[in-house]
Amino acid sequence: MSFPHSVLSHQKGFKVMQNFRELRVWERSHELALKIYQLTSSFPYNELYGLVSRIQWADASIHSNIVEGSRRRSKREFSQFLKIAFGSSCELEYQIFLAHDLRFVGDNEYCTLELLISGVKIMLVGLTRKAQTSGPDY
């Protein structure tokens, strides 16, 4: 299935109002989301409205802000949404750390998630810098 590609501005390889499915950081954050939902389905029921809810909210905030920002009309706005996504990835990182300490997450799962989260954070920083340093909007 092919999705339409819309571009408002394209300069020095940077596109504003782009198809979020073309962003590698979105692909990676979606992969993370699938793992998070699979993982939290095995958490204790009494954490459903506590830690599970917080983990899923922080995770959803990452890819949701990437998607929303990618549809904005300026690189400045896009950059701001990427910064929010980065903040959410930091929240998620701590919540997974806490879940690991509470023994809801095993060592192997924890390492896998830490690598994924770190990768998303690195990509968010890189894309934010690119958005901030590329040429002016049209």
C-alpha positions in Angstrom: 0.0 0.0 0.0 1.4 3.4 -1.0 0.7 6.5 1.0 0.7 10.0 -0.5 3.7 12.1 0.2 3.0 15.7 0.9 5.7 18.3 1.1 5.3 22.0 1.8 9.0 22.8 2.1 12.1 20.9 1.0 15.5 22.4 1.5 18.9 20.8 2.1 17.2 17.4 2.4 14.8 18.6 5.1 11.0 18.4 4.5 8.3 20.1 6.4 4.7 18.5 6.3 6.1 15.1 5.4 4.6 11.7 5.6 5.5 10.5 9.1 5.9 6.9 7.8 9.0 8.0 6.0 10.7 9.1 9.2 13.1 6.5 10.6 12.6 7.8 14.1 8.8 7.2 13.7 9.5 3.6 12.5 11.8 3.0 15.5 9.3 4.6 18.0 6.5 2.4 16.5 8.6 -0.7 17.0 9.2 0.5 20.6 5.4 0.9 21.0 4.7 -2.6 20.0 7.2 -3.9 22.5 5.9 -1.7 25.2 2.3 -2.9 24.8 3.4 -6.5 24.6 5.5 -6.0 27.8 2.9 -4.2 29.8 0.2 -6.8 29.1 2.0 -9.1 31.6 2.2 -6.5 34.4 0.2 -7.1 37.6 -3.4 -6.1 37.3 -3.1 -3.7 40.3 -0.6 -1.6 38.1 -3.1 -1.2 35.3 -4.0 2.4 36.3 -0.6 3.1 37.8 2.7 2.2 36.1 1.1 0.5 33.1 -0.9 3.6 32.3 2.1 5.9 32.7 4.4 3.7 30.6 1.8 3.5 27.8 1.1 7.2 27.9 4.7 8.2 27.7 5.3 5.7 24.9 2.3 7.0 22.9 3.4 10.5 23.4 6.7 9.8 21.6 5.3 8.7 18.3 2.2 10.9 18.5 4.3 14.0 18.8 6.5 12.9 15.9 3.4 12.4 13.8 1.8 15.7 14.8 5.0 17.6 14.4 5.6 16.2 10.9 2.4 17.7 9.7 3.2 21.2 10.9 4.0 24.0 8.5 7.3 25.1 9.9 10.5 23.5 11.0 10.3 25.5 14.2 7.0 23.9 15.1 8.3 20.5 14.0 11.3 20.9 16.2 9.1 21.8 19.2 7.1 18.6 18.8 10.4 16.6 18.6 11.5 18.1 21.8 8.3 17.0 23.5 8.8 13.5 22.1 12.3 13.5 23.5 10.9 14.5 27.0 8.4 11.7 26.8 11.2 9.2 25.9 13.1 10.3 29.0 10.0 9.7 31.1 9.6 6.3 29.5 13.2 5.5 30.2 12.7 6.1 33.9 9.4 4.2 34.0 11.0 1.1 32.5 13.9 1.5 34.9 11.4 1.5 37.8 9.5 -1.5 36.3 12.8 -3.4 36.2 13.6 -2.5 39.8 10.1 -3.7 40.8 10.8 -7.0 38.9 8.1 -6.5 36.4 10.7 -6.4 33.6 13.4 -9.0 33.3 17.0 -8.2 32.6 17.0 -9.2 28.9 13.8 -7.2 28.2 15.2 -4.3 30.1 18.4 -4.2 28.0 16.4 -4.5 24.8 14.1 -1.7 25.7 17.0 0.5 27.0 18.7 0.1 23.6 15.5 0.9 21.7 14.7 4.0 23.8 18.3 5.2 23.6 18.2 4.8 19.8 15.0 6.8 19.6 16.4 9.5 21.8 19.5 9.8 19.6 17.4 10.0 16.5 15.2 12.6 18.0 18.2 14.8 18.9 19.6 14.4 15.4 16.3 15.3 13.7 15.7 18.2 16.0 19.2 19.6 15.2 18.5 19.1 11.5 15.2 20.9 11.8 16.8 23.8 13.6 19.8 24.3 11.4 18.4 23.7 7.9 17.4 26.7 5.8 14.3 28.9 6.3 10.7 27.8 5.7 9.0 28.7 2.5 
